[in-house]
């Protein structure tokens, strides 16, 4: 595990301490949880961008699949 020293404005530290107290924890696990969420969100965004790139130029096919899934095959 790596240790990191973080400088925070006094008010930010005070608020984080209050939040941690309400959650029954300390600031360290609170910051660890926040960092884990940020990493997960960044990974999800990267996966979304890759998938969006793969779908580039396939709008009509995608819309046709959605219509088919909704039971509207266009035959009217």
Secondary structure, DSSP 8 states (H G I E B T S, - for coil): ---------HHHHHHHHHHHHHTTS-HHHHHHHHHHHHHHHHHHHHHHHHHHHHTTT-HHHHHHHHHHHTT--S--
